[in-house]
Amino acid sequence: MKAQRMIGRFGVDLAAGSFLGDTRIRLLEAIEQCGSISQAAREVPLSYKAAWDAIDAMNNLAEQPLVDRLVGGKRGGGTRLTDYGRRVIALYRAMEAEYQRALDRVTASLKDPAADDPQALRRLMRSVGITPSARNQFVGPVTTLRAGEVTYEVGIRFDGVNEVIAQISAEGAEQLQLGIGRELHAWVNASAVILMTDRSLRISARNQLWGVVQRIHEGPVAVDVVLGLPGGRTVSALITRDSLTELGLREGVEACAVFKASTVMLCAFD
């Protein structure tokens, strides 16, 4: 009987969640070939919304955006990979090949009765990442830190332009070993984000991220609105259909994502 080869499924998980895998890489490669998110989604295949959600997740977790959105032009715009995105694909494919070679070597060693490390395959395959349910994920260093008697106010600069403010307990601050420059991950549920369009409004919420509406996905119950931020990141909000109408939101409209510091969850992975 012919020996069966073990085929590995390679993926890159950051501490904040899943970053790259076969589906996302094929989506990026399809965008490079098609120049259109809708066509690329059909190639994978993925739904249009799932494709954009994947792009948002990758852009928000990466040091630089992997995909740019083109507006206007003779063809009405489109999407294209950045140079950084192309390098990520090349690096992923190289690591994938090396991963398979390593798996072949480990599998061969486990078949050898003289092998003295039976846990090698387990260590190789062990996942160290987690996948949070929060749509909005921000990663960056602590740039501001204010200590109170009961709570700490923590500012994270996540793209060189915008900052997310979190309010956590003194006990939580101690567990995170907070300090200026320490890299943290901030998660915010889309349901905790509200939108406004009037710059003259004065509200108490510490987090106010201005951007432009990139996409609107209308569901049977709620509407998912995605804002593009100046630094290339995105933030999502789940709002009602009535709110969508009252605010006059549509693609290209300027809006602000607002959420309280108390709704931001912080994590550190090291």
C-alpha positions as CSV (number, residue, x, y, z in Angstrom):
1,M,0.0,0.0,0.0
2,K,1.4,3.4,-1.0
3,A,2.3,5.6,2.0
4,Q,0.1,8.5,2.6
5,R,1.6,12.0,2.8
6,M,0.4,14.2,5.6
7,I,-0.6,17.6,4.1
8,G,-0.5,20.6,6.5
9,R,-2.9,23.6,6.5
10,F,-0.7,26.6,7.1
11,G,-2.0,29.8,8.7
12,V,-0.7,32.9,10.5
13,D,-2.4,33.8,13.7
14,L,-1.6,37.0,15.5
15,A,-2.3,37.4,19.2
16,A,-5.4,39.4,18.4
17,G,-6.8,36.7,16.1
18,S,-6.6,35.0,12.8
19,F,-4.5,37.0,10.3
20,L,-3.7,34.9,7.2
21,G,-4.9,31.6,5.9
22,D,-5.4,29.8,2.6
23,T,-8.8,31.6,1.9
24,R,-7.5,35.1,2.7
25,I,-4.3,34.6,0.6
26,R,-6.3,33.3,-2.4
27,L,-8.6,36.4,-2.0
28,L,-5.5,38.7,-2.1
29,E,-4.2,36.9,-5.1
30,A,-7.5,37.2,-6.8
31,I,-7.7,40.9,-6.1
32,E,-4.2,41.3,-7.7
33,Q,-5.5,39.5,-10.8
34,C,-9.0,41.0,-11.1
35,G,-8.7,44.4,-9.6
36,S,-12.2,44.0,-8.3
37,I,-13.4,42.8,-4.9
38,S,-16.6,41.4,-6.3
39,Q,-14.8,39.4,-9.0
40,A,-12.2,38.3,-6.5
41,A,-14.9,37.1,-4.1
42,R,-16.5,35.0,-6.8
43,E,-13.1,33.4,-7.6
44,V,-12.4,32.3,-4.0
45,P,-15.5,31.9,-3.5
46,L,-16.8,34.2,-0.8
47,S,-19.7,36.5,-0.3
48,Y,-19.1,40.1,-1.1
49,K,-19.5,41.0,2.6
50,A,-17.3,38.2,3.8
51,A,-14.5,39.3,1.4
52,W,-14.7,42.9,2.7
53,D,-14.7,41.7,6.3
54,A,-11.6,39.7,5.6
55,I,-9.8,42.7,4.0
56,D,-10.8,44.9,6.9
57,A,-9.5,42.4,9.4
58,M,-6.2,42.0,7.6
59,N,-5.7,45.8,7.1
60,N,-6.5,46.5,10.8
61,L,-4.1,43.9,12.1
62,A,-1.2,44.5,9.7
63,E,1.4,47.2,10.1
64,Q,0.4,48.7,6.8
65,P,-2.8,48.2,4.6
66,L,-2.6,45.2,2.3
67,V,-5.4,46.4,0.0
68,D,-6.3,49.9,-1.2
69,R,-9.7,51.0,-2.5
70,L,-9.6,53.1,-5.6
71,V,-12.4,55.7,-6.0
72,G,-13.6,57.1,-9.3
73,G,-11.9,56.7,-12.7
74,K,-13.2,55.5,-16.0
75,R,-14.2,52.1,-14.5
76,G,-15.8,53.6,-11.3
77,G,-13.0,52.6,-9.0
78,G,-11.8,49.2,-7.7
79,T,-9.4,47.5,-5.4
80,R,-5.7,46.8,-5.7
81,L,-2.9,45.3,-3.6
82,T,-0.4,47.6,-2.0
83,D,3.3,46.8,-2.3
84,Y,3.1,45.6,1.3
85,G,0.3,43.3,0.4
86,R,2.3,41.7,-2.4
87,R,5.2,41.2,0.0
88,V,2.9,39.5,2.5
89,I,1.7,37.1,-0.2
90,A,5.2,36.2,-1.2
91,L,6.3,35.7,2.4
92,Y,3.2,33.6,3.2
93,R,3.8,31.3,0.2
94,A,7.4,30.9,1.2
95,M,6.5,30.1,4.8
96,E,3.8,27.7,3.6
97,A,6.3,25.7,1.6
98,E,8.8,25.6,4.5
99,Y,6.0,24.6,6.8
100,Q,5.2,21.6,4.6
101,R,8.8,20.6,4.4
102,A,9.1,20.8,8.2
103,L,5.9,18.7,8.5
104,D,7.4,16.1,6.2
105,R,10.6,15.9,8.3
106,V,8.7,15.7,11.6
107,T,6.4,13.0,10.2
108,A,9.4,11.0,9.1
109,S,11.0,11.3,12.5
110,L,7.9,10.1,14.2
111,K,7.9,7.0,12.1
112,D,11.5,6.3,13.2
113,P,11.5,4.1,16.4
114,A,14.7,5.7,17.4
115,A,13.2,9.2,17.5
116,D,13.4,10.6,21.0
117,D,10.9,13.5,20.7
118,P,7.3,12.1,20.2
119,Q,5.8,15.5,21.0
120,A,7.5,17.3,18.0
121,L,4.4,17.1,15.8
122,R,2.1,18.3,18.6
123,R,4.4,21.3,19.3
124,L,4.6,22.1,15.6
125,M,0.8,22.1,15.1
126,R,-0.2,23.8,18.4
127,S,-2.1,27.0,17.9
128,V,-1.2,30.0,20.1
129,G,-3.7,32.5,18.8
130,I,-7.2,33.3,19.7
131,T,-10.1,34.6,17.6
132,P,-12.2,37.3,19.4
133,S,-15.7,37.9,18.4
134,A,-15.3,41.7,18.4
135,R,-15.3,43.2,14.9
136,N,-13.1,46.1,15.7
137,Q,-9.5,45.2,16.6
138,F,-6.7,47.8,17.2
139,V,-3.1,47.1,17.9
140,G,-0.5,49.6,19.1
141,P,1.7,51.0,21.8
142,V,0.5,52.7,24.9
143,T,1.0,56.4,24.4
144,T,-0.9,57.9,27.3
145,L,-1.5,56.5,30.8
146,R,-3.4,58.2,33.6
147,A,-3.7,56.5,36.9
148,G,-6.6,57.1,39.3
149,E,-7.5,55.7,42.7
150,V,-9.9,53.2,41.1
151,T,-9.4,53.1,37.4
152,Y,-6.7,53.7,34.8
153,E,-7.1,55.6,31.5
154,V,-5.0,54.0,28.7
155,G,-4.4,55.5,25.3
156,I,-3.3,53.3,22.4
157,R,-2.0,54.9,19.2
158,F,-2.9,52.3,16.6
159,D,-2.0,53.8,13.2
160,G,0.1,56.9,13.8
161,V,-2.9,59.1,13.6
162,N,-5.8,57.8,15.7
163,E,-5.8,56.8,19.4
164,V,-8.2,54.5,21.2
165,I,-8.9,55.3,24.9
166,A,-9.7,52.5,27.3
167,Q,-10.8,52.7,31.0
168,I,-9.8,49.7,33.1
169,S,-9.6,48.8,36.7
170,A,-6.4,49.3,38.8
171,E,-6.3,45.5,39.1
172,G,-6.5,45.1,35.4
173,A,-3.7,47.6,34.9
174,E,-1.5,45.7,37.2
175,Q,-2.2,42.4,35.5
176,L,-1.3,44.0,32.1
177,Q,1.9,45.5,33.5
178,L,1.1,48.8,31.9
179,G,3.7,51.2,30.8
180,I,4.3,53.7,28.0
181,G,5.3,51.9,24.8
182,R,3.9,48.5,25.8
183,E,2.0,47.0,22.9
184,L,-1.6,46.2,23.6
185,H,-4.6,44.9,21.7
186,A,-7.9,46.8,22.0
187,W,-11.2,45.2,21.0
188,V,-14.6,46.9,20.6
189,N,-17.8,45.3,19.7
190,A,-19.5,46.8,16.7
191,S,-22.7,47.0,18.7
192,A,-21.0,49.3,21.2
193,V,-20.2,51.9,18.4
194,I,-22.7,54.6,17.6
195,L,-22.4,57.0,14.6
196,M,-22.8,60.7,14.3
197,T,-22.4,63.2,11.4
198,D,-22.6,66.6,13.1
199,R,-19.2,68.0,14.1
200,S,-20.9,70.6,16.3
201,L,-22.2,68.0,18.7
202,R,-20.4,67.8,22.1
203,I,-20.5,64.4,23.7
204,S,-18.8,62.8,26.7
205,A,-17.6,59.6,25.0
206,R,-13.8,59.6,24.9
207,N,-13.4,57.8,21.6
208,Q,-14.5,59.7,18.5
209,L,-13.0,58.4,15.2
210,W,-13.9,60.4,12.2
211,G,-13.8,58.8,8.8
212,V,-15.8,58.2,5.6
213,V,-18.4,55.6,5.0
214,Q,-16.9,52.9,2.8
215,R,-19.6,50.2,2.8
216,I,-23.1,49.6,4.1
217,H,-24.5,46.1,4.6
218,E,-28.2,46.1,5.3
219,G,-29.4,43.0,7.2
220,P,-32.9,41.9,8.2
221,V,-32.4,43.4,11.7
222,A,-29.5,45.8,11.8
223,V,-27.2,47.7,9.4
224,D,-23.4,47.2,9.4
225,V,-21.7,50.4,8.5
226,V,-17.9,50.4,7.8
227,L,-16.0,53.7,8.1
228,G,-12.6,54.1,6.5
229,L,-10.2,56.0,8.8
230,P,-7.5,58.4,7.6
231,G,-4.7,56.0,8.5
232,G,-6.1,53.2,6.3
233,R,-7.8,51.3,9.1
234,T,-11.5,50.7,9.4
235,V,-14.1,50.7,12.2
236,S,-17.5,49.0,12.1
237,A,-20.8,49.9,13.7
238,L,-24.1,48.1,13.9
239,I,-27.0,50.5,13.8
240,T,-30.7,50.4,13.1
241,R,-32.3,51.1,9.8
242,D,-34.0,54.2,11.2
243,S,-30.6,55.5,12.3
244,L,-29.2,54.9,8.8
245,T,-32.0,57.0,7.3
246,E,-32.0,59.8,9.9
247,L,-28.2,60.3,9.6
248,G,-28.4,60.2,5.8
249,L,-25.5,57.7,5.6
250,R,-24.3,56.5,2.3
251,E,-20.9,55.7,0.8
252,G,-18.6,58.7,0.8
253,V,-20.4,60.5,3.6
254,E,-18.2,61.7,6.5
255,A,-19.2,60.2,9.9
256,C,-17.7,59.6,13.3
257,A,-17.6,56.3,15.2
258,V,-18.2,57.0,18.9
259,F,-17.8,54.6,21.8
260,K,-17.1,54.8,25.5
261,A,-13.7,54.1,27.0
262,S,-15.4,51.6,29.3
263,T,-16.5,49.4,26.3
264,V,-12.9,48.9,25.2
265,M,-11.3,45.6,26.2
266,L,-7.5,45.4,26.4
267,C,-5.2,42.4,26.1
268,A,-1.5,41.9,26.1
269,F,0.3,38.9,24.6
270,D,3.9,38.3,25.4
